[in-house]
Amino acid sequence: MAVRGYYSETFAPAGNSIGQYDDAFFIVTKESMTSWNGNSDPSRYGLRPEGGRFMARLKPGCWWFKPLIHRGRYQAFGQGDNPVTVERIKKDGTVAMTETGEFGINLHLGGVNGTSSEGCLTVCPEQWSDFRRTLNQVLHLAGLKRFALILAEGPIN
């Protein structure tokens, strides 16, 4: 589960921010729940340099993700061939349009000097290895090849 803006009171200005690890990711099983700092927004709003489309932000909902290789470089998780709905965000933060399909929305390692997201969900670098190892272990022990990622708007009071 991911909650957008969960840690928003920790950051200034208060409220969900782009370019910050102010979202919470939870791995929930029957036996335990762990939490992680993450990001579920693009690092910036507006047009993407390539393709002329607005940056994507995963719409709240329940989406199927699975282990995969992010950009051919390292193991991460993502939509694979499972459609998701994204909001295309203008520079002023408003939604330009909503569309459903396969956009390469992944859950991967974030950057040190930014969240490194063009619409993906990212985990802060200090926590990524443990997050990835924990999620892989949960999937393995449960015999699962994919998992439901639930994204909610926060903060939850």
Secondary structure in CASP SS format (residue, H / E / C, confidence):
PFRMAT SS
TARGET T0000
AUTHOR 0000-0000-0000
METHOD secondary structure of the structure
MODEL  1
M C 1.00
A E 1.00
V E 1.00
R E 1.00
G C 1.00
Y C 1.00
Y C 1.00
S H 1.00
E H 1.00
T H 1.00
F C 1.00
A C 1.00
P C 1.00
A C 1.00
G C 1.00
N C 1.00
S C 1.00
I C 1.00
G C 1.00
Q C 1.00
Y C 1.00
D C 1.00
D E 1.00
A E 1.00
F E 1.00
F E 1.00
I E 1.00
V E 1.00
T C 1.00
K C 1.00
E C 1.00
S C 1.00
M E 1.00
T E 1.00
S E 1.00
W E 1.00
N E 1.00
G E 1.00
N E 1.00
S C 1.00
D C 1.00
P C 1.00
S C 1.00
R C 1.00
Y C 1.00
G C 1.00
L E 1.00
R C 1.00
P C 1.00
E C 1.00
G C 1.00
G C 1.00
R C 1.00
F E 1.00
M E 1.00
A E 1.00
R E 1.00
L E 1.00
K C 1.00
P C 1.00
G E 1.00
C E 1.00
W E 1.00
W E 1.00
F E 1.00
K E 1.00
P E 1.00
L E 1.00
I E 1.00
H E 1.00
R C 1.00
G C 1.00
R C 1.00
Y E 1.00
Q E 1.00
A E 1.00
F E 1.00
G E 1.00
Q C 1.00
G C 1.00
D C 1.00
N C 1.00
P C 1.00
V E 1.00
T E 1.00
V E 1.00
E E 1.00
R E 1.00
I E 1.00
K C 1.00
K C 1.00
D C 1.00
G C 1.00
T C 1.00
V E 1.00
A E 1.00
M E 1.00
T E 1.00
E E 1.00
T E 1.00
G E 1.00
E C 1.00
F C 1.00
G C 1.00
I C 1.00
N E 1.00
L E 1.00
H E 1.00
L E 1.00
G C 1.00
G C 1.00
V C 1.00
N C 1.00
G C 1.00
T C 1.00
S C 1.00
S C 1.00
E C 1.00
G C 1.00
C C 1.00
L E 1.00
T E 1.00
V E 1.00
C C 1.00
P H 1.00
E H 1.00
Q H 1.00
W H 1.00
S H 1.00
D H 1.00
F H 1.00
R H 1.00
R H 1.00
T H 1.00
L H 1.00
N H 1.00
Q H 1.00
V H 1.00
L H 1.00
H H 1.00
L H 1.00
A H 1.00
G C 1.00
L C 1.00
K C 1.00
R C 1.00
F E 1.00
A E 1.00
L E 1.00
I E 1.00
L E 1.00
A E 1.00
E E 1.00
G C 1.00
P C 1.00
I C 1.00
N C 1.00
END
